[in-house]
Amino acid sequence: MRSLKTFVPAVLGAVVGAVVAVVIASGSNGSKTVTTIVSSGRAASTSVPSASIPSTLGSTRGMTINQIYRSASPGVVDITVTSQQSSNSLFGGNSQQTEGEGAGVVYDKQGDIITDEHVVANANSVTVHFNNGVSTSAKVLGTDPSTDVAVIKVNVPASQLHPIPFANSSNAQVGDPVVAIGSPFSLPETTTAGIVSAVGRSITAPNNFTITGAIQTDASINPGNSGGPLLDGNGHVLGLNDQIQTNSGQSAGVGFATPANTDMQVANTIISGKKVEHPYVGVCLNSGYNGEGAQVAPTSGPDCGTPIVAGSPAAKAGLQPGDVVTAINGSKVNSTNGFIATVGNYKPGQTVTMTVRRNGSKMQLHVTLGDRPATAPTG
């Protein structure tokens, strides 16, 4: 029996004027739960270090937690977002204003700030609060639901902006010390610490596609931490805090950050005014496959509406349910994550050769990659 996994985007949302914050959690099995959290509204700017964490991140590597906080906190912002939610009932439709809260990272001296896409999704207005008390409106420059990355822009003097350097997330190793800064439960500048618990994790993007290379941490992350930095021992951004795995809606010591390398790549594309593109195959992979390679789901199921999307590049190339892809353009594919990561190295319109094992036979299929749709058609 498969255990229930509930993934909660770590953003705090509340009905304006009310005291109940609602967190929507979507599980990997397609189920959804709603967790209510009592909130007293946006608190004054304050730092709340965790009492259970050590005062240093190790005597042989990096800075103390206090040093990291003092270095990075001017570049961490609190973000509040207002939006309108419509609802329909037997008595007609109505619209209700809601407010969400997350965090962000100052990216450059031009006013660009990186955060999670789900923090600013469907925003009517965005306000940025700096740790020195300055608040200003921001505009959404661009978003990418496939990687859960967004860039917002503020118009403030350069002296107000303190960019935080980004680390090479591919260098992250299990056991490395990390620090998270964000706004959990409307408490801006909250600082917690822990370690890298695992690397190379896969999490679900807002549009139901898969984000690979996520960094798992036991640093306390809660609703409101979304978009804030997960910092390494040198105070550099290792990733953006994104989700927690929980059955209660609050931190259970398993959090995930999107990898800094992906965050930077997407942010640079958005800032340059270009479209963020992702290649598309159109298959639903069997996450439970334990053999070598990546297997197309043999049948439809709760996790997979259809193994091969009709009219997709996979369908046109002749891929079939149950096929196992062992290589792409000669590069070995060892797992589902390997398949996704390898395909991600190519662009829409390019043709790749997939080595496929089917019923004991080996064949090669030529797949012309498409442009990823707005949402994953297979769920």
Secondary structure as UniProt FT lines:
FT   STRAND          6..9
FT   STRAND          12..15
FT   TURN            16..17
FT   STRAND          20..27
FT   TURN            28..29
FT   STRAND          32..38
FT   TURN            51..52
FT   HELIX           65..72
FT   HELIX           73..75
FT   STRAND          76..89
FT   TURN            90..91
FT   STRAND          92..106
FT   TURN            109..110
FT   STRAND          112..115
FT   HELIX           117..120
FT   TURN            121..122
FT   STRAND          125..129
FT   TURN            131..132
FT   STRAND          135..144
FT   TURN            145..148
FT   STRAND          149..154
FT   HELIX           158..160
FT   HELIX           169..171
FT   TURN            174..175
FT   STRAND          177..182
FT   HELIX           184..186
FT   TURN            188..189
FT   STRAND          190..204
FT   TURN            206..207
FT   STRAND          210..217
FT   TURN            223..224
FT   TURN            226..227
FT   STRAND          229..231
FT   TURN            233..234
FT   STRAND          237..245
FT   STRAND          255..259
FT   HELIX           260..271
FT   TURN            272..273
FT   STRAND          279..280
FT   TURN            287..288
FT   STRAND          294..296
FT   TURN            302..303
FT   TURN            310..311
FT   HELIX           313..317
FT   TURN            321..322
FT   STRAND          324..328
FT   TURN            329..330
FT   STRAND          331..332
FT   HELIX           336..343
FT   TURN            344..345
FT   TURN            348..349
FT   STRAND          351..358
FT   TURN            359..360
FT   STRAND          361..368
FT   STRAND          370..371
FT   TURN            377..378
//
